[in-house]
Amino acid sequence: MKLLRNLKNLIETNRLLSSFFDFVAKTKIYQNFIRTKINQSIIDLKKNKNYNIIIETTNYCNAKCIMCPHTSMKRSQKNMDDKTFNKIITRLVAEKINPQAFILNGFGEPLVDPKIIDRIKIIKNKFPSSKVKFYSNLNLASQKIIEGLIKSNLDEINISLNGYNRQNYQKVMKLDYLKTINNLKLLIKTKKENNSQLKIRLSMTLVKHNEKSATKFIKKWEKIVDSVSVNKVHNYNNSVKDSSNKFKINFQKTAFPCKYIWDTITFDVMGEIVLCCLDYESKYTFGQIETNPILKSFYSSKFETIRKKHLSSNLKDIEICRHCYTPYKNGVEWLVKKLY
């Protein structure tokens, strides 16, 4: 997995290597290989029910990242209530779904949720073989929160550190850089003191303010945390100002089907099953947890219509997908059987 992450970073930051991969992806041999992977994965998912489960326990966020539409989001902001959260867990058990992983994220900062540690414990109790992770900017952490996360047996935390130094971090995220770094150091220290198996990962989204330091960012942190990755920026169907520069997404390439609409079930803060984690306004809904079985919603005719369009590389009618980065990654996500 570490080798794959390193290769991904190279492709993201080296335009020559990226162009070569694009050339390979256009060949019939590669496309048929990916198609075989897709067909087998779809069969396995329905048989084993080992989906990834995203639960948006809050859609509040303390950051104001320049590449994120959260500041203009029209959806009501709240923390998920216990009734909705417990209903999700109850239905997952009743429908004998075997989650590979739980990702406690949506369009918010998980540490805003005052019950996030309790919810991790509930999931670990009900699904002991499933991984639990979330993405966080870590700015709201404290010693008490960090100790609670370690004791909760959280498996992975991916920290969005969108800057190599104080200057470009604060331009991108509008947060206190030193506070975040101190929290990160405390997290690393507490993990070591408790012999915790928690995976600490860092990621940086490449925008004009930080892209020149992408390689330095990787070298600075790769021996300190479990992994480091850099990523091209989404534009959320042009709903945010283009903050990319030289690392732009090439939307002229052939689109590959997005694996996440098959292997990931996403619940928004209201308990609606939505298309994916990038559907920040919950425009694409397929069923409410209070009234609908999970798999009935996930395999509804409405959802299957979208999947068929992905399989035929016809994304022009799916507003959220036609300008999303994932279908233009040459299908790499289908090459990895288990992400967690």
C-alpha beads as a LAMMPS data file, in Angstrom:
LAMMPS data file: protein, C-alpha beads

340 atoms
339 bonds

1 atom types
1 bond types

-500.0 500.0 xlo xhi
-500.0 500.0 ylo yhi
-500.0 500.0 zlo zhi

Masses

1 110.0

Atoms # bond

1 1 1 0.000 0.000 0.000
2 1 1 2.855 2.380 0.783
3 1 1 4.351 1.704 -2.643
4 1 1 1.015 2.534 -4.269
5 1 1 0.767 5.793 -2.319
6 1 1 4.290 6.755 -3.396
7 1 1 3.465 5.958 -7.009
8 1 1 0.296 8.041 -6.773
9 1 1 2.281 11.013 -5.459
10 1 1 4.713 10.701 -8.349
11 1 1 1.921 10.638 -10.927
12 1 1 0.192 13.613 -9.286
13 1 1 3.320 15.781 -9.261
14 1 1 5.218 14.620 -12.362
15 1 1 3.522 15.676 -15.571
16 1 1 5.728 13.478 -17.753
17 1 1 4.868 10.371 -15.752
18 1 1 1.228 11.417 -15.675
19 1 1 1.196 11.754 -19.481
20 1 1 2.723 8.293 -19.847
21 1 1 0.043 6.799 -17.625
22 1 1 -2.618 8.578 -19.698
23 1 1 -1.109 6.978 -22.814
24 1 1 -1.259 3.510 -21.229
25 1 1 -4.854 4.108 -20.116
26 1 1 -5.952 4.725 -23.704
27 1 1 -4.882 1.257 -24.822
28 1 1 -7.464 -1.494 -25.311
29 1 1 -5.426 -3.901 -23.189
30 1 1 -5.558 -1.594 -20.166
31 1 1 -9.228 -0.694 -20.654
32 1 1 -10.246 -4.364 -20.967
33 1 1 -8.216 -5.162 -17.862
34 1 1 -10.034 -2.470 -15.873
35 1 1 -13.381 -3.642 -17.247
36 1 1 -12.661 -7.155 -15.967
37 1 1 -11.763 -5.746 -12.559
38 1 1 -14.999 -3.737 -12.484
39 1 1 -17.217 -6.692 -13.355
40 1 1 -15.647 -8.917 -10.718
41 1 1 -15.759 -6.193 -8.048
42 1 1 -19.474 -5.556 -8.634
43 1 1 -20.221 -9.270 -8.204
44 1 1 -18.088 -9.520 -5.055
45 1 1 -19.656 -6.440 -3.457
46 1 1 -23.203 -7.710 -3.843
47 1 1 -22.222 -11.133 -2.560
48 1 1 -20.101 -10.116 0.438
49 1 1 -21.726 -6.748 1.295
50 1 1 -18.340 -5.406 2.396
51 1 1 -19.043 -1.796 1.517
52 1 1 -17.365 1.299 2.889
53 1 1 -19.788 3.351 4.982
54 1 1 -19.536 7.137 5.125
55 1 1 -21.473 8.805 7.939
56 1 1 -21.593 12.591 8.041
57 1 1 -21.953 13.062 11.802
58 1 1 -21.639 16.832 11.337
59 1 1 -21.582 19.265 8.440
60 1 1 -20.184 22.167 10.440
61 1 1 -16.603 23.148 9.636
62 1 1 -14.173 25.536 11.300
63 1 1 -11.977 25.989 8.206
64 1 1 -12.568 28.174 5.164
65 1 1 -10.431 26.456 2.561
66 1 1 -10.207 28.329 -0.728
67 1 1 -10.903 25.175 -2.775
68 1 1 -13.965 24.093 -0.768
69 1 1 -17.580 25.214 -1.342
70 1 1 -18.520 24.824 2.328
71 1 1 -18.680 28.593 2.850
72 1 1 -21.394 28.845 0.184
73 1 1 -23.234 25.631 1.107
74 1 1 -27.003 26.220 1.319
75 1 1 -27.766 22.995 3.187
76 1 1 -28.706 23.436 6.854
77 1 1 -25.788 22.815 9.210
78 1 1 -26.146 20.567 12.231
79 1 1 -24.713 17.630 14.132
80 1 1 -26.343 14.271 13.429
81 1 1 -28.862 13.360 16.135
82 1 1 -28.618 10.094 18.043
83 1 1 -31.827 8.717 16.547
84 1 1 -30.443 8.958 13.004
85 1 1 -26.999 7.617 13.920
86 1 1 -28.423 4.674 15.858
87 1 1 -30.849 3.869 13.036
88 1 1 -27.959 3.621 10.579
89 1 1 -26.125 1.205 12.866
90 1 1 -29.282 -0.830 13.509
91 1 1 -30.091 -1.178 9.806
92 1 1 -26.506 -2.139 8.929
93 1 1 -26.736 -4.995 11.441
94 1 1 -30.248 -6.039 10.378
95 1 1 -29.294 -6.154 6.690
96 1 1 -26.128 -8.147 7.488
97 1 1 -23.874 -5.621 5.835
98 1 1 -20.171 -6.243 6.532
99 1 1 -18.497 -2.838 6.346
100 1 1 -14.885 -2.863 5.273
101 1 1 -14.508 0.592 6.776
102 1 1 -16.445 3.433 8.342
103 1 1 -15.442 6.969 7.336
104 1 1 -16.926 9.495 9.763
105 1 1 -16.904 12.404 7.378
106 1 1 -19.078 14.293 5.014
107 1 1 -18.878 18.003 4.451
108 1 1 -17.783 18.931 7.930
109 1 1 -15.022 18.712 10.501
110 1 1 -15.558 15.596 12.673
111 1 1 -14.089 17.231 15.775
112 1 1 -17.002 19.691 15.791
113 1 1 -19.223 16.729 16.709
114 1 1 -19.136 16.504 20.536
115 1 1 -20.130 12.826 20.330
116 1 1 -17.534 11.736 17.786
117 1 1 -15.491 9.653 20.270
118 1 1 -18.602 7.905 21.637
119 1 1 -19.700 7.141 18.075
120 1 1 -16.336 5.597 17.241
121 1 1 -16.721 3.338 20.289
122 1 1 -20.245 2.295 19.269
123 1 1 -19.053 1.312 15.795
124 1 1 -16.020 -0.570 17.114
125 1 1 -18.298 -2.466 19.500
126 1 1 -20.856 -3.421 16.833
127 1 1 -18.368 -4.020 14.000
128 1 1 -15.053 -5.059 15.611
129 1 1 -13.540 -6.230 12.310
130 1 1 -14.276 -2.962 10.471
131 1 1 -11.786 -0.119 10.237
132 1 1 -12.884 3.315 11.465
133 1 1 -11.283 6.488 10.150
134 1 1 -11.936 10.133 9.463
135 1 1 -10.396 13.176 7.796
136 1 1 -9.734 16.209 9.988
137 1 1 -7.875 19.510 9.927
138 1 1 -7.018 18.747 13.605
139 1 1 -7.183 22.440 14.509
140 1 1 -9.927 21.876 17.096
141 1 1 -8.078 19.089 18.898
142 1 1 -7.032 19.270 22.545
143 1 1 -5.151 16.927 24.848
144 1 1 -8.460 15.507 26.093
145 1 1 -9.745 14.901 22.554
146 1 1 -6.478 13.335 21.412
147 1 1 -6.375 10.998 24.408
148 1 1 -10.016 10.101 23.753
149 1 1 -9.314 9.293 20.100
150 1 1 -6.407 7.033 21.054
151 1 1 -8.500 5.187 23.672
152 1 1 -11.441 4.826 21.269
153 1 1 -9.314 2.501 19.083
154 1 1 -9.762 4.721 16.030
155 1 1 -7.857 2.997 13.217
156 1 1 -6.863 5.928 11.039
157 1 1 -6.900 9.710 10.975
158 1 1 -6.076 11.571 7.782
159 1 1 -5.080 15.147 8.521
160 1 1 -5.687 17.743 5.837
161 1 1 -2.554 19.862 6.115
162 1 1 -2.885 21.995 3.014
163 1 1 0.376 23.851 3.264
164 1 1 4.094 23.229 3.636
165 1 1 4.599 26.251 5.874
166 1 1 2.628 28.767 7.916
167 1 1 2.251 31.239 5.084
168 1 1 0.732 28.986 2.410
169 1 1 -1.252 26.929 4.957
170 1 1 -3.050 29.975 6.299
171 1 1 -3.716 31.295 2.786
172 1 1 -5.363 28.012 1.855
173 1 1 -7.202 26.998 5.047
174 1 1 -7.622 30.251 7.027
175 1 1 -6.609 28.454 10.240
176 1 1 -3.862 28.893 12.828
177 1 1 -0.928 26.862 11.481
178 1 1 1.018 26.678 14.741
179 1 1 -1.999 25.393 16.655
180 1 1 -2.519 22.626 14.099
181 1 1 1.158 21.643 14.116
182 1 1 1.222 21.536 17.920
183 1 1 -1.876 19.313 17.895
184 1 1 -0.234 17.034 15.335
185 1 1 2.925 16.744 17.440
186 1 1 0.807 15.949 20.499
187 1 1 -1.100 13.293 18.559
188 1 1 2.142 11.643 17.421
189 1 1 3.557 11.786 20.964
190 1 1 0.390 10.369 22.561
191 1 1 0.246 7.577 19.998
192 1 1 3.801 6.517 20.860
193 1 1 3.243 6.724 24.611
194 1 1 0.199 4.444 24.355
195 1 1 1.714 2.024 21.797
196 1 1 -1.343 2.780 19.669
197 1 1 -1.864 1.201 16.250
198 1 1 -3.554 4.376 14.987
199 1 1 -2.443 5.272 11.457
200 1 1 -1.656 8.967 11.093
201 1 1 -1.773 10.122 7.495
202 1 1 -1.251 13.595 6.043
203 1 1 -2.643 14.923 2.791
204 1 1 -2.228 18.166 0.881
205 1 1 -4.492 19.374 -1.905
206 1 1 -2.455 21.025 -4.643
207 1 1 -3.449 24.651 -5.247
208 1 1 -1.504 27.639 -6.530
209 1 1 -0.410 28.640 -3.007
210 1 1 1.283 25.356 -2.103
211 1 1 2.007 23.380 -5.290
212 1 1 5.649 24.497 -5.549
213 1 1 6.366 22.868 -2.207
214 1 1 4.659 19.514 -2.888
215 1 1 7.913 17.530 -2.958
216 1 1 9.266 19.298 0.129
217 1 1 6.000 18.582 1.937
218 1 1 6.307 14.862 1.226
219 1 1 9.970 14.710 2.300
220 1 1 9.313 16.735 5.470
221 1 1 6.612 14.418 6.813
222 1 1 7.023 10.963 5.230
223 1 1 9.306 9.618 7.991
224 1 1 7.300 11.207 10.811
225 1 1 3.791 9.912 10.024
226 1 1 2.488 6.701 8.469
227 1 1 1.920 8.145 5.009
228 1 1 1.773 11.384 3.039
229 1 1 -0.191 12.110 -0.109
230 1 1 -0.797 15.033 -2.437
231 1 1 -3.966 15.405 -4.499
232 1 1 -5.293 17.443 -7.376
233 1 1 -8.138 19.770 -6.498
234 1 1 -11.836 19.217 -7.253
235 1 1 -13.837 22.152 -8.558
236 1 1 -17.236 20.831 -7.426
237 1 1 -18.806 21.398 -10.833
238 1 1 -17.335 24.901 -11.045
239 1 1 -18.994 25.957 -7.790
240 1 1 -15.680 27.270 -6.422
241 1 1 -13.098 29.501 -8.035
242 1 1 -10.391 27.535 -9.808
243 1 1 -7.471 27.518 -7.365
244 1 1 -5.326 25.056 -9.311
245 1 1 -2.368 26.101 -11.396
246 1 1 -0.039 23.669 -13.156
247 1 1 -1.644 20.521 -11.701
248 1 1 -4.993 20.803 -13.466
249 1 1 -7.362 17.921 -14.116
250 1 1 -7.570 16.848 -17.752
251 1 1 -11.279 16.486 -18.500
252 1 1 -10.560 15.635 -22.137
253 1 1 -9.480 12.107 -21.238
254 1 1 -11.715 9.063 -21.325
255 1 1 -13.767 8.831 -18.158
256 1 1 -13.581 5.564 -16.229
257 1 1 -16.412 4.374 -13.973
258 1 1 -16.058 5.668 -10.406
259 1 1 -15.613 2.764 -7.992
260 1 1 -17.020 4.709 -5.052
261 1 1 -20.603 4.710 -6.324
262 1 1 -20.481 0.905 -6.092
263 1 1 -18.427 0.257 -2.979
264 1 1 -19.294 3.214 -0.704
265 1 1 -22.643 3.964 0.934
266 1 1 -22.810 7.625 1.976
267 1 1 -25.172 9.019 4.611
268 1 1 -25.558 12.759 5.031
269 1 1 -26.229 14.413 8.378
270 1 1 -30.006 13.978 7.958
271 1 1 -29.718 10.237 7.282
272 1 1 -30.223 10.472 3.517
273 1 1 -28.258 8.123 1.285
274 1 1 -26.554 10.423 -1.212
275 1 1 -24.448 9.793 -4.294
276 1 1 -21.034 10.354 -2.752
277 1 1 -19.014 12.418 -0.297
278 1 1 -18.648 15.239 -2.850
279 1 1 -22.390 15.822 -3.073
280 1 1 -22.100 18.716 -0.634
281 1 1 -25.672 19.965 -1.163
282 1 1 -27.200 16.451 -1.050
283 1 1 -28.723 16.983 -4.487
284 1 1 -28.645 13.289 -5.383
285 1 1 -30.673 11.414 -2.760
286 1 1 -31.847 7.804 -2.879
287 1 1 -33.583 7.039 0.399
288 1 1 -33.991 8.118 4.015
289 1 1 -32.673 5.813 6.728
290 1 1 -35.853 6.199 8.818
291 1 1 -38.112 4.843 6.086
292 1 1 -35.984 2.845 3.642
293 1 1 -33.763 -0.243 3.907
294 1 1 -30.160 0.676 3.068
295 1 1 -29.581 -1.704 0.170
296 1 1 -32.997 -0.984 -1.341
297 1 1 -31.958 2.682 -1.578
298 1 1 -28.395 1.910 -2.677
299 1 1 -29.589 -0.331 -5.520
300 1 1 -32.625 1.744 -6.450
301 1 1 -33.418 2.221 -10.139
302 1 1 -32.442 5.886 -9.767
303 1 1 -28.963 4.963 -8.502
304 1 1 -28.543 2.157 -11.050
305 1 1 -29.258 4.605 -13.881
306 1 1 -26.262 6.675 -12.777
307 1 1 -24.079 3.574 -12.580
308 1 1 -25.040 2.565 -16.121
309 1 1 -23.971 5.983 -17.377
310 1 1 -20.612 5.534 -15.689
311 1 1 -20.163 2.134 -17.287
312 1 1 -20.740 3.692 -20.718
313 1 1 -18.447 6.670 -19.909
314 1 1 -21.438 8.946 -20.375
315 1 1 -21.111 11.538 -17.615
316 1 1 -22.412 14.601 -19.435
317 1 1 -25.881 14.232 -17.880
318 1 1 -24.569 13.797 -14.326
319 1 1 -23.727 17.286 -13.190
320 1 1 -21.713 16.319 -10.127
321 1 1 -19.656 13.667 -11.972
322 1 1 -18.770 15.363 -15.233
323 1 1 -16.303 17.724 -13.512
324 1 1 -15.139 15.386 -10.759
325 1 1 -11.523 14.253 -10.629
326 1 1 -12.195 10.597 -9.797
327 1 1 -13.488 9.388 -13.209
328 1 1 -10.377 10.934 -14.782
329 1 1 -7.825 9.021 -12.708
330 1 1 -7.657 6.260 -15.334
331 1 1 -9.568 3.831 -13.139
332 1 1 -6.744 3.388 -10.636
333 1 1 -9.129 2.811 -7.713
334 1 1 -10.268 -0.458 -9.356
335 1 1 -6.710 -1.770 -9.098
336 1 1 -6.804 -1.749 -5.289
337 1 1 -9.003 -4.410 -3.744
338 1 1 -8.811 -3.138 -0.162
339 1 1 -8.054 0.453 0.718
340 1 1 -8.129 -0.162 4.480

Bonds

1 1 1 2
2 1 2 3
3 1 3 4
4 1 4 5
5 1 5 6
6 1 6 7
7 1 7 8
8 1 8 9
9 1 9 10
10 1 10 11
11 1 11 12
12 1 12 13
13 1 13 14
14 1 14 15
15 1 15 16
16 1 16 17
17 1 17 18
18 1 18 19
19 1 19 20
20 1 20 21
21 1 21 22
22 1 22 23
23 1 23 24
24 1 24 25
25 1 25 26
26 1 26 27
27 1 27 28
28 1 28 29
29 1 29 30
30 1 30 31
31 1 31 32
32 1 32 33
33 1 33 34
34 1 34 35
35 1 35 36
36 1 36 37
37 1 37 38
38 1 38 39
39 1 39 40
40 1 40 41
41 1 41 42
42 1 42 43
43 1 43 44
44 1 44 45
45 1 45 46
46 1 46 47
47 1 47 48
48 1 48 49
49 1 49 50
50 1 50 51
51 1 51 52
52 1 52 53
53 1 53 54
54 1 54 55
55 1 55 56
56 1 56 57
57 1 57 58
58 1 58 59
59 1 59 60
60 1 60 61
61 1 61 62
62 1 62 63
63 1 63 64
64 1 64 65
65 1 65 66
66 1 66 67
67 1 67 68
68 1 68 69
69 1 69 70
70 1 70 71
71 1 71 72
72 1 72 73
73 1 73 74
74 1 74 75
75 1 75 76
76 1 76 77
77 1 77 78
78 1 78 79
79 1 79 80
80 1 80 81
81 1 81 82
82 1 82 83
83 1 83 84
84 1 84 85
85 1 85 86
86 1 86 87
87 1 87 88
88 1 88 89
89 1 89 90
90 1 90 91
91 1 91 92
92 1 92 93
93 1 93 94
94 1 94 95
95 1 95 96
96 1 96 97
97 1 97 98
98 1 98 99
99 1 99 100
100 1 100 101
101 1 101 102
102 1 102 103
103 1 103 104
104 1 104 105
105 1 105 106
106 1 106 107
107 1 107 108
108 1 108 109
109 1 109 110
110 1 110 111
111 1 111 112
112 1 112 113
113 1 113 114
114 1 114 115
115 1 115 116
116 1 116 117
117 1 117 118
118 1 118 119
119 1 119 120
120 1 120 121
121 1 121 122
122 1 122 123
123 1 123 124
124 1 124 125
125 1 125 126
126 1 126 127
127 1 127 128
128 1 128 129
129 1 129 130
130 1 130 131
131 1 131 132
132 1 132 133
133 1 133 134
134 1 134 135
135 1 135 136
136 1 136 137
137 1 137 138
138 1 138 139
139 1 139 140
140 1 140 141
141 1 141 142
142 1 142 143
143 1 143 144
144 1 144 145
145 1 145 146
146 1 146 147
147 1 147 148
148 1 148 149
149 1 149 150
150 1 150 151
151 1 151 152
152 1 152 153
153 1 153 154
154 1 154 155
155 1 155 156
156 1 156 157
157 1 157 158
158 1 158 159
159 1 159 160
160 1 160 161
161 1 161 162
162 1 162 163
163 1 163 164
164 1 164 165
165 1 165 166
166 1 166 167
167 1 167 168
168 1 168 169
169 1 169 170
170 1 170 171
171 1 171 172
172 1 172 173
173 1 173 174
174 1 174 175
175 1 175 176
176 1 176 177
177 1 177 178
178 1 178 179
179 1 179 180
180 1 180 181
181 1 181 182
182 1 182 183
183 1 183 184
184 1 184 185
185 1 185 186
186 1 186 187
187 1 187 188
188 1 188 189
189 1 189 190
190 1 190 191
191 1 191 192
192 1 192 193
193 1 193 194
194 1 194 195
195 1 195 196
196 1 196 197
197 1 197 198
198 1 198 199
199 1 199 200
200 1 200 201
201 1 201 202
202 1 202 203
203 1 203 204
204 1 204 205
205 1 205 206
206 1 206 207
207 1 207 208
208 1 208 209
209 1 209 210
210 1 210 211
211 1 211 212
212 1 212 213
213 1 213 214
214 1 214 215
215 1 215 216
216 1 216 217
217 1 217 218
218 1 218 219
219 1 219 220
220 1 220 221
221 1 221 222
222 1 222 223
223 1 223 224
224 1 224 225
225 1 225 226
226 1 226 227
227 1 227 228
228 1 228 229
229 1 229 230
230 1 230 231
231 1 231 232
232 1 232 233
233 1 233 234
234 1 234 235
235 1 235 236
236 1 236 237
237 1 237 238
238 1 238 239
239 1 239 240
240 1 240 241
241 1 241 242
242 1 242 243
243 1 243 244
244 1 244 245
245 1 245 246
246 1 246 247
247 1 247 248
248 1 248 249
249 1 249 250
250 1 250 251
251 1 251 252
252 1 252 253
253 1 253 254
254 1 254 255
255 1 255 256
256 1 256 257
257 1 257 258
258 1 258 259
259 1 259 260
260 1 260 261
261 1 261 262
262 1 262 263
263 1 263 264
264 1 264 265
265 1 265 266
266 1 266 267
267 1 267 268
268 1 268 269
269 1 269 270
270 1 270 271
271 1 271 272
272 1 272 273
273 1 273 274
274 1 274 275
275 1 275 276
276 1 276 277
277 1 277 278
278 1 278 279
279 1 279 280
280 1 280 281
281 1 281 282
282 1 282 283
283 1 283 284
284 1 284 285
285 1 285 286
286 1 286 287
287 1 287 288
288 1 288 289
289 1 289 290
290 1 290 291
291 1 291 292
292 1 292 293
293 1 293 294
294 1 294 295
295 1 295 296
296 1 296 297
297 1 297 298
298 1 298 299
299 1 299 300
300 1 300 301
301 1 301 302
302 1 302 303
303 1 303 304
304 1 304 305
305 1 305 306
306 1 306 307
307 1 307 308
308 1 308 309
309 1 309 310
310 1 310 311
311 1 311 312
312 1 312 313
313 1 313 314
314 1 314 315
315 1 315 316
316 1 316 317
317 1 317 318
318 1 318 319
319 1 319 320
320 1 320 321
321 1 321 322
322 1 322 323
323 1 323 324
324 1 324 325
325 1 325 326
326 1 326 327
327 1 327 328
328 1 328 329
329 1 329 330
330 1 330 331
331 1 331 332
332 1 332 333
333 1 333 334
334 1 334 335
335 1 335 336
336 1 336 337
337 1 337 338
338 1 338 339
339 1 339 340
